[in-house]
Amino acid sequence: MSFIADRLNRILPSQTIAITQKARALKAEGRDIISLSAGEPDFDTPDFIKKAAIDAIHRGETKYTDVAGTMPLREAVAARLNTDFDLDYRAEEICVSTGGKQVIYNVMVSTLNAGDEVIIPAPAWVSYPDIVSLADGKPVVVQTAAENGFRLTPEQLRAAITPKTKWLVLNSPCNPTGAVYGEDHLKALTDVLLEHPQVWILTDDMYAKLIYDGEVAKTVVQVEPKLRSRTVTMNGISKAYAMTGWRIGFSAAPVELTRQLIKLQGQSTSNACSIAQAAAKEAVSGPQGFIDEMVKVYQERRDLVVSMLNDAPGLSCLVPEGAFYVFPSVEKILGKTSRGGTVIKDDETFVTALLEETGVAAVHGSAFLTPGFFRVSYATSTELLKEACSRIQHFCQGLS
């Protein structure tokens, strides 16, 4: 009898984390490594947010809080959702967790029974299917197409729904593609969802403030209020506020489900860090103008990276509408051989050879359920991005 639970055999270690750790290890050995693998802003947390955390420490706010978070933070989150998306949530419908990943885990463990299906459009963030599997559910991966901007179509959604379907996970802007579901795209999907009252929606809006070209984010309940009673709106502070290490995410959901999320969290982690909660309250309720400045820089980086990668022989890169990733295709270089003698059999071989031969770390598309592509994060300095893209161009020029 194995000592390890069978459920752990259903999942793999996070491949994005694994590649980032490998890049750090090579750097520690003295290699010249540029890591474009982590989904982490290079901007520092704004000083006024740091000050809120320090002030909370001095006030002695270092004790347990309510499991679902402090009431001031829950009220501030509800107000932020109302301001950003015109969503009328109440504090009792908000649950604060240790990052967005815990929100997703809590939701799936709280609702899935064995065999329940969860529709996941691909490319998709690496953790979605594994969390579903841990919760005894069945991930139903629906492959989107580059020609549709990597967006799920209503026809695909309708075809994927079965009597066992319990959830649709929708991520906009998307990690890893940067694809954004505008109001028309969302309305086409919500029209299908209205036909299937058993299907709930988890909308991952973690990158919603990072949208380019003057566009504005939309979310499911905003576009179709009739779905409010079966939607979980998930967001957090990690990306837009440059606060990845503070580990705060939050859900907005009908109060009946929120009570269940709180019950589960109370028997697992209890409350998120009290100091991080104080900082998060200041982040979501304080000045927001610095986000516009970050978005401006990210858009300039996006344009640089897309242009340079499209100049690399064999690569083809769409222009993403949000987040801070690009997702180029390597289909035209499969079967070629690198200067170092590596045959590029697939996307994983490509990123491995790229790291070993050039010192640039990226993530293969297969990690995001879509072979033939790779993900580059442009959440790093413009100088490093120029150097990294030059190395990628040189690598592709050397393929034969």
Secondary structure by P-SEA (a helix, b strand, c coil): cccccaaaaaccccaaaaaaaaaaaaaaacccccccccccccccccaaaaaaaaaaaaacccccccccccaaaaaaaaaaaaaacccccccccccccccaaaaaaaaaaacccccbbbbbccccccaaaaaaaaacbbbbbbbbbccccccccaaaaaaaccccccbbbbbcccccccccccaaaaaaaaaaaaacccbbbbcccccccccccbbbbbccccccccccccbbbbccccccccccccbbbbbbccaaaaaaaaaaaaaccccccaaaaaaaaaaaaccaaaaaaaaaaaaaaaaaaaaaaaacccccccccccccbbbbbcccccccccccccccccaaaaaaaaaacccbbbbcccccccccbbbbbccccaaaaaaaaaaaaaaaaacc
